[in-house]
Amino acid sequence: MISLISSAYAADAAPASAGIFNLVLLGGFVVIFYFLMWRPQAKRTKEHKNLIASLAKGTEVVTGGGVLGKVSRVDDNYVVLEVAENIEMKFQKSSVAAVLPKGTLKSI
C-alpha cells in the first residue's frame, strides 16, 4: 500500500505554523466584524430604546413612515399622535424614528 502513495504527495506536508496563521486570520475577521458591524448596530439599538423610553405627552415626533405628530397619549406598547387638529392616530412605539425640536410642527 505504501508504494501506491506518490513521493510528490508525501513531500508536500503542511508546516505546523499554518494552523496558527489560520487561527490568527479567523480572529482578525471576528474583530473586524465586531467593530464594523455589531458594535455600531448595538449602539443604534440602545439609542432607539432610550428615545422610546423618553416619549412623553407633547413631544413632537416623526414615525418610520414619515408621519409627523405630537404625542397625546403613551401606553406600554403604543403611542397616540395628534397629526392634525382633532385627528389622532395610534402607532406602535417602535415605529417612532426621531424626536423633533419643539415648534417644528408649527413651522411646517
GROMACS elastic network, one bead per residue, 0.5 to 0.9 nm:
[ bonds ]
;  ai    aj funct       b0    kb
    1     4     6  0.54214   500
    1     5     6  0.74533   500
    2     5     6  0.56965   500
    2     6     6  0.87840   500
    3     6     6  0.74526   500
    5     8     6  0.84182   500
    5     9     6  0.70628   500
    5    10     6  0.71507   500
    6     9     6  0.55170   500
    6    10     6  0.65610   500
    6    11     6  0.89053   500
    7    10     6  0.50691   500
    7    11     6  0.61783   500
    7    12     6  0.89097   500
    8    11     6  0.53537   500
    8    12     6  0.66685   500
    9    12     6  0.54886   500
    9    13     6  0.77572   500
   10    13     6  0.66214   500
   14    17     6  0.84149   500
   14    18     6  0.69371   500
   14    19     6  0.89746   500
   15    18     6  0.57937   500
   15    19     6  0.82409   500
   16    19     6  0.63056   500
   16    20     6  0.76927   500
   17    20     6  0.52289   500
   17    21     6  0.62655   500
   17    22     6  0.87584   500
   18    21     6  0.50427   500
   18    22     6  0.62383   500
   18    23     6  0.87534   500
   19    22     6  0.51549   500
   19    23     6  0.63754   500
   19    24     6  0.87734   500
   20    23     6  0.51256   500
   20    24     6  0.62521   500
   20    25     6  0.85982   500
   21    24     6  0.51264   500
   21    25     6  0.61057   500
   21    26     6  0.85950   500
   22    25     6  0.50231   500
   22    26     6  0.61096   500
   22    27     6  0.85431   500
   23    26     6  0.50718   500
   23    27     6  0.60989   500
   23    28     6  0.85563   500
   24    27     6  0.50229   500
   24    28     6  0.61231   500
   24    29     6  0.87161   500
   25    28     6  0.50419   500
   25    29     6  0.63810   500
   25    30     6  0.87885   500
   26    29     6  0.51608   500
   26    30     6  0.63656   500
   26    31     6  0.88116   500
   27    30     6  0.50683   500
   27    31     6  0.62953   500
   27    32     6  0.86878   500
   28    31     6  0.51537   500
   28    32     6  0.61924   500
   28    33     6  0.85436   500
   29    32     6  0.51011   500
   29    33     6  0.60184   500
   29    34     6  0.85325   500
   30    33     6  0.50803   500
   30    34     6  0.61443   500
   30    35     6  0.87994   500
   31    34     6  0.50774   500
   31    35     6  0.63142   500
   31    36     6  0.85526   500
   32    35     6  0.53627   500
   32    36     6  0.59277   500
   32    37     6  0.80668   500
   33    36     6  0.54112   500
   33    37     6  0.55234   500
   33    38     6  0.67075   500
   33    39     6  0.87351   500
   34    37     6  0.57210   500
   34    39     6  0.58264   500
   34    40     6  0.86705   500
   35    38     6  0.64946   500
   35    39     6  0.55547   500
   35    40     6  0.73027   500
   36    39     6  0.68680   500
   36    40     6  0.68788   500
   36    41     6  0.89924   500
   37    40     6  0.59556   500
   37    41     6  0.63657   500
   37    42     6  0.87995   500
   38    41     6  0.53152   500
   38    42     6  0.61447   500
   38    43     6  0.86897   500
   39    42     6  0.51501   500
   39    43     6  0.62430   500
   39    44     6  0.88018   500
   40    43     6  0.50236   500
   40    44     6  0.62835   500
   40    45     6  0.86507   500
   41    44     6  0.51332   500
   41    45     6  0.61687   500
   41    46     6  0.86281   500
   42    45     6  0.50647   500
   42    46     6  0.61834   500
   42    47     6  0.86800   500
   43    46     6  0.51584   500
   43    47     6  0.62601   500
   43    48     6  0.86986   500
   44    47     6  0.51057   500
   44    48     6  0.61731   500
   44    49     6  0.85817   500
   45    48     6  0.51554   500
   45    49     6  0.61476   500
   45    50     6  0.86894   500
   46    49     6  0.50713   500
   46    50     6  0.62870   500
   46    51     6  0.86642   500
   47    50     6  0.51345   500
   47    51     6  0.62071   500
   47    52     6  0.87438   500
   48    52     6  0.62000   500
   48    53     6  0.86069   500
   48    94     6  0.83218   500
   48    96     6  0.87746   500
   48    97     6  0.77760   500
   48    98     6  0.84242   500
   49    52     6  0.51750   500
   49    53     6  0.62599   500
   49    54     6  0.87506   500
   49    94     6  0.84562   500
   50    53     6  0.50537   500
   50    54     6  0.62235   500
   51    54     6  0.52198   500
   51    55     6  0.67130   500
   51    96     6  0.85006   500
   51    97     6  0.85637   500
   51    98     6  0.75339   500
   51    99     6  0.75984   500
   52    55     6  0.56277   500
   52    93     6  0.63849   500
   52    94     6  0.70165   500
   52    96     6  0.73412   500
   52    97     6  0.89499   500
   53    56     6  0.85840   500
   55    58     6  0.87711   500
   55    59     6  0.66307   500
   55    61     6  0.89082   500
   55    71     6  0.77625   500
   55    74     6  0.74291   500
   55    79     6  0.85551   500
   55    93     6  0.87899   500
   55    99     6  0.84554   500
   56    59     6  0.58401   500
   56    71     6  0.67452   500
   56    72     6  0.81165   500
   56    73     6  0.76478   500
   56    74     6  0.67529   500
   57    60     6  0.88571   500
   57    70     6  0.76994   500
   57    71     6  0.50522   500
   57    72     6  0.51378   500
   57    73     6  0.59342   500
   57    74     6  0.70952   500
   58    70     6  0.56772   500
   58    71     6  0.51883   500
   58    72     6  0.62476   500
   58    73     6  0.87319   500
   58   102     6  0.89333   500
   59    69     6  0.84404   500
   59    70     6  0.55827   500
   59    71     6  0.53762   500
   59    72     6  0.82691   500
   59    99     6  0.71590   500
   59   100     6  0.77151   500
   59   101     6  0.85009   500
   59   102     6  0.74636   500
   60    68     6  0.74358   500
   60    69     6  0.57496   500
   60    71     6  0.63268   500
   60    81     6  0.87162   500
   60    98     6  0.88075   500
   60    99     6  0.59646   500
   60   100     6  0.52873   500
   60   101     6  0.69806   500
   60   102     6  0.65466   500
   60   103     6  0.81075   500
   60   104     6  0.75807   500
   60   105     6  0.73825   500
   61    67     6  0.82966   500
   61    68     6  0.59137   500
   61    69     6  0.56761   500
   61    70     6  0.62321   500
   61    71     6  0.73362   500
   61    81     6  0.84347   500
   61    96     6  0.68272   500
   61    97     6  0.75042   500
   61    98     6  0.57248   500
   61   100     6  0.52458   500
   61   101     6  0.85490   500
   62    65     6  0.80093   500
   62    66     6  0.59055   500
   62    67     6  0.55143   500
   62    69     6  0.65055   500
   62    70     6  0.87893   500
   62    95     6  0.87904   500
   62    96     6  0.60698   500
   62    97     6  0.58470   500
   62    98     6  0.54966   500
   62    99     6  0.64874   500
   62   100     6  0.70605   500
   63    66     6  0.52222   500
   63    67     6  0.52849   500
   63    68     6  0.66556   500
   63    69     6  0.84119   500
   63    91     6  0.84126   500
   63    94     6  0.88026   500
   63    95     6  0.54673   500
   63    98     6  0.69588   500
   64    67     6  0.74670   500
   64    94     6  0.88098   500
   64    95     6  0.54016   500
   64    96     6  0.59765   500
   64    97     6  0.51259   500
   64    98     6  0.83373   500
   65    95     6  0.78594   500
   65    96     6  0.88259   500
   65    97     6  0.86356   500
   66    97     6  0.86069   500
   67    83     6  0.75906   500
   68    81     6  0.82466   500
   68    82     6  0.86211   500
   68    83     6  0.62903   500
   68   100     6  0.89348   500
   68   105     6  0.75163   500
   69    80     6  0.89685   500
   69    81     6  0.52596   500
   69    82     6  0.52941   500
   69    84     6  0.75353   500
   69    88     6  0.87493   500
   69    89     6  0.89210   500
   69   105     6  0.73927   500
   70    80     6  0.83585   500
   70    81     6  0.52549   500
   70    82     6  0.51575   500
   70    83     6  0.66258   500
   70    84     6  0.88556   500
   70   105     6  0.81245   500
   71    74     6  0.73125   500
   71    79     6  0.68528   500
   71    80     6  0.58962   500
   71    82     6  0.62771   500
   71    83     6  0.89116   500
   72    79     6  0.77417   500
   72    80     6  0.56460   500
   72    81     6  0.56240   500
   72    82     6  0.61869   500
   72    88     6  0.81365   500
   73    78     6  0.85043   500
   73    79     6  0.58584   500
   73    80     6  0.50816   500
   73    81     6  0.72884   500
   74    77     6  0.80453   500
   74    78     6  0.62365   500
   74    80     6  0.63687   500
   74    93     6  0.84750   500
   75    78     6  0.50856   500
   75    79     6  0.59713   500
   75    80     6  0.82898   500
   75    93     6  0.86368   500
   76    79     6  0.82379   500
   76    93     6  0.83336   500
   77    91     6  0.87160   500
   77    92     6  0.59782   500
   77    93     6  0.57797   500
   77    94     6  0.81712   500
   78    90     6  0.66981   500
   78    91     6  0.55923   500
   78    93     6  0.50539   500
   78    94     6  0.83743   500
   79    89     6  0.84356   500
   79    90     6  0.58532   500
   79    91     6  0.53886   500
   79    92     6  0.60939   500
   79    93     6  0.56654   500
   79    96     6  0.87743   500
   80    88     6  0.63966   500
   80    89     6  0.55677   500
   80    91     6  0.62025   500
   80    92     6  0.86407   500
   81    84     6  0.89681   500
   81    87     6  0.83756   500
   81    88     6  0.54248   500
   81    89     6  0.53103   500
   81    90     6  0.63089   500
   81    91     6  0.74914   500
   82    85     6  0.70066   500
   82    86     6  0.70687   500
   82    87     6  0.56989   500
   82    89     6  0.64779   500
   82    90     6  0.89557   500
   83    86     6  0.82433   500
   83    87     6  0.59430   500
   83    88     6  0.59697   500
   83    89     6  0.70581   500
   84    87     6  0.51422   500
   84    88     6  0.73057   500
   85    88     6  0.82678   500
   91    94     6  0.82695   500
   91    95     6  0.67445   500
   91    96     6  0.79884   500
   92    95     6  0.55548   500
   92    96     6  0.75764   500
   93    96     6  0.57651   500
   94    97     6  0.77249   500
   96    99     6  0.79768   500
  100   103     6  0.83832   500
  100   104     6  0.65864   500
  100   105     6  0.85848   500
  101   104     6  0.59210   500
  101   105     6  0.89587   500
  102   105     6  0.78318   500
  102   106     6  0.88830   500
  103   106     6  0.53714   500
  103   107     6  0.64723   500
  104   107     6  0.52623   500
  104   108     6  0.65256   500
  105   108     6  0.53840   500
